């Protein structure tokens, strides 16, 4: 699968990463710890008796009414659209989609910032045990890194020594081996 993705053009990989950022909005990104249940306080209810013959009301005592148990909330996972991850995923998707169409220094910088931000929230999701968000973030980072810095074979290829026939369709345009 990694080789098949490596054969895709750089813009296609950026669009895949942008699409995965959008899909990741529906994945678990943050753990919301549950709350503990509690018991409400009880109270005394006075009991009265009304005589059917005289009509007098007599106080006969009280009955204790026990409190009720209010259950706590279970642990819950926040989806990407409910958590802080949306502040990273949405701009990252936009930056990646724009960079797939226009390759400038500004879009490259935006892609690098977005990739670092996605890596940070993926690490945070992994630390909280939210593996789906962590895996999605790692895949996004891997896709974008393969476009930004290329694989080992691309790093060895020099644009000055390669002939036009030997270069792939999304050939690096900078000495760093980047597809930008």
Phi, psi and omega in degrees: 000323180294322178293321179296319177293325179294336179278344179290147176297155181305313179300325179293319178295323177294320177294323176298317179295320178296318178297321178293326175298320179291316179297324182294345175297339178265001181265164178287128180236339185214144179264128175254108182296145180285174178247157181274144178286167180212165180250128178285160181286150177275177180207161179263136178248119179292141177253138179232158180227128177252125180289134179284341183267308184268339182079006180280144177262127180243141176272125184246356179142207180211158178239136178276125176258115182292155177290173179249154179270128176254112183290150178278177178268141178284166173300142181222152176256134177271133176286166181301324180284348179259345188252182178292345182298335181295334178291344177255317187294318182293309177297327178295318179298318180294314181297318180292320179294318177295319181293335178288339180260321183234126181249103177228175176297322180295317180290325177297315179298318179296321179293320179295315179297316180297320180294317178296318179295318178295321178298319180295314181289332176293320177296319178295318178296319178295322179294332179269004178083012179268082189292328182295317177294320180295319180292317178300317178297320179295323178293318177300313180298318179296317179298314182290320179297325179294333177277316183293314187245352177069171179272182181298324181292323180289327182294331180281336183282132179252130180298336182281334182259345183278146175273156181301330181289334184270351181274140176288173183298325180253056185294150177298142180244003177234159179296344181280358180084022182271152176277359179276000000 
